[in-house]
Amino acid sequence: DGGLFASAGAAIAHGLRLAEEGADILDVGGESTRPGADAVDLETELGRVIPVIEALAKAGHRVSADTRKPEVMRRAAAAGACMINDVSALTHDAQSLGVAARLGLPAVLMHAKGAPKTMQANPSYTDVVQEVYGFLEKRIAACEAAGLHRGLLIADPGIGFGKTGRHNLELLHHLARFRGLGVPLLVGLSRKAFI
């Protein structure tokens, strides 16, 4: 929601409402990774997400932890998160891959070019489809080598993350190619500026 429901109480109420409206997975994050966003320190992120994850999981809902930080992944799993959603594909922190493998939860591996603060400054690719596919293929292989089974992985081409409108359209036009990765595909399109 981009911070529209920043307090724990508001976020929990919103999550419950989304579940009532039919959401299968509630994705909870405490650090914006939108273009231009500043990083958030560990304690702030934990304070934002752990109470929300705990409450929504206790209410019987499937909760995804949207984070780049291994300690948040650990604490979120302990609070009841059943999935990790990492916009850096487990590359932001050297410990992330090992932590995700030990947790053994499904993990979304997203492609993003550059850091959130500057990724939209001037993104360029020779062949965006080939480069994004290649990145995701390598991350899937790295996860398998670390002990995170392919059956737990989900690939996300990262629409809007270090990509121009043309790049986004190229990826959407060639989504079928990503079936070759052999894992489910997640494509996030809601509230994207290029639309």
C-alpha positions in Angstrom: 0.0 0.0 0.0 3.0 2.3 0.0 2.6 3.4 3.7 -1.2 4.1 3.6 -1.6 1.8 6.6 1.6 2.5 8.5 0.5 1.7 12.1 0.2 -1.9 13.2 -3.5 -1.5 14.0 -4.3 0.0 10.6 -2.2 -2.6 8.8 -3.8 -5.5 10.6 -7.3 -4.2 9.9 -6.4 -3.7 6.3 -5.0 -7.2 6.0 -8.1 -8.7 7.6 -10.3 -6.7 5.1 -8.2 -7.9 2.2 -8.5 -11.5 3.3 -12.3 -11.1 3.7 -12.4 -9.7 0.1 -10.6 -12.9 -1.2 -6.9 -12.3 -0.9 -5.1 -15.7 -0.7 -1.7 -14.3 0.5 -1.1 -11.1 2.5 2.2 -9.6 1.7 3.6 -7.5 4.6 6.6 -5.2 4.2 8.1 -2.4 6.4 10.5 -0.9 3.9 9.4 0.7 0.7 11.4 -0.4 -2.3 9.7 1.9 -4.8 11.8 4.1 -7.1 13.3 6.9 -5.0 12.7 5.2 -1.6 15.2 5.5 1.2 16.4 2.4 3.1 15.0 1.6 6.5 17.0 0.4 9.5 16.5 -3.1 10.9 14.8 -2.2 14.1 12.3 0.1 12.4 11.4 -2.5 9.8 11.0 -5.2 12.5 8.8 -2.9 14.5 6.6 -2.3 11.5 6.1 -5.8 10.4 6.4 -8.4 13.2 3.2 -7.4 15.1 1.3 -7.3 11.8 2.6 -10.7 10.6 1.9 -12.2 14.0 -1.7 -11.0 14.2 -2.6 -11.9 10.6 -1.0 -15.4 10.9 -2.8 -16.0 14.3 -6.0 -15.1 12.5 -5.4 -18.0 10.2 -4.2 -16.2 7.1 -1.2 -16.9 4.8 1.3 -14.1 5.2 4.3 -13.3 3.1 7.2 -11.3 4.5 8.3 -8.7 2.0 11.9 -8.0 3.0 15.6 -7.9 1.9 17.0 -8.4 5.4 17.9 -11.9 6.7 17.0 -11.0 10.4 13.6 -9.8 9.3 13.1 -13.1 7.4 14.0 -15.1 10.5 11.8 -13.1 12.8 8.9 -13.0 10.3 9.0 -16.8 10.0 8.9 -17.2 13.8 5.9 -14.8 13.8 4.1 -17.0 11.3 5.0 -15.9 7.8 4.8 -18.8 5.4 6.7 -17.1 2.5 9.5 -14.7 1.7 9.2 -12.1 -1.0 12.6 -10.5 -1.7 13.0 -7.7 -4.3 16.7 -8.4 -4.4 16.3 -12.1 -5.1 18.3 -12.9 -1.9 21.3 -10.8 -3.0 21.0 -7.7 -0.7 22.7 -9.3 2.2 25.3 -12.1 2.1 23.4 -14.0 4.7 20.0 -13.9 3.0 20.4 -17.0 0.9 21.6 -19.2 3.8 18.8 -17.9 6.0 16.1 -18.6 3.3 17.5 -22.1 2.7 17.4 -22.9 6.5 13.9 -21.5 6.8 12.7 -23.7 3.9 9.8 -21.4 3.0 8.6 -20.6 -0.5 10.6 -17.6 -1.8 9.9 -15.0 -4.5 13.0 -14.0 -6.4 12.6 -10.7 -8.1 14.8 -8.9 -10.6 15.6 -5.3 -9.8 18.4 -3.3 -11.5 20.1 -1.0 -9.0 19.1 0.3 -5.6 15.5 1.6 -5.0 16.8 5.2 -4.4 18.3 5.4 -7.9 17.1 2.5 -10.0 14.8 4.6 -12.3 17.5 7.2 -13.0 18.5 5.8 -16.4 18.0 2.0 -16.6 19.5 0.5 -19.7 19.7 -3.0 -21.2 21.0 -4.5 -24.4 18.1 -7.1 -24.3 15.9 -6.7 -21.3 14.1 -10.0 -21.7 17.4 -12.0 -22.0 19.1 -10.1 -19.2 16.2 -10.5 -16.7 15.7 -14.1 -17.7 19.5 -14.8 -17.2 19.5 -13.1 -13.8 16.6 -15.1 -12.6 18.0 -18.4 -14.0 21.3 -17.8 -12.1 19.4 -16.9 -8.9 17.4 -20.1 -9.1 20.6 -22.1 -9.6 22.2 -20.3 -6.6 19.2 -21.1 -4.4 19.3 -24.8 -5.4 23.0 -24.9 -4.7 22.4 -23.4 -1.2 19.7 -26.1 -0.5 16.5 -24.1 -1.3 14.5 -26.6 -3.4 13.3 -25.4 -6.9 9.8 -26.4 -5.9 9.8 -23.5 -3.3 10.9 -20.8 -5.8 8.8 -18.2 -7.6 10.3 -15.9 -10.2 9.3 -12.2 -10.6 10.6 -10.2 -13.6 10.3 -7.0 -11.4 8.1 -4.8 -13.5 8.9 -1.2 -12.8 12.1 -2.0 -10.8 15.0 -0.4 -12.8 13.1 -0.5 -16.0 11.6 2.0 -18.4 8.0 1.8 -19.7 9.4 0.2 -22.9 11.3 -2.4 -20.9 8.2 -3.3 -18.9 6.2 -3.7 -22.1 8.9 -5.9 -23.6 8.9 -8.1 -20.5 5.1 -8.4 -20.5 5.1 -9.2 -24.2 7.5 -12.1 -23.7 6.2 -13.5 -20.4 5.7 -16.9 -21.9 9.5 -17.2 -22.3 9.9 -17.1 -18.5 8.0 -20.5 -18.3 11.4 -21.9 -19.3 12.7 -21.1 -15.8 10.6 -24.1 -14.5 9.1 -22.2 -11.5 5.9 -20.3 -11.0 5.9 -16.7 -12.2 4.7 -13.7 -10.1 4.0 -10.5 -12.0 3.2 -7.4 -10.0 1.4 -4.7 -12.0 -0.8 -2.9 -9.5 -0.3 0.9 -9.4 2.7 0.9 -11.7 3.5 4.3 -13.1 4.0 3.2 -16.7 0.4 2.0 -16.8 
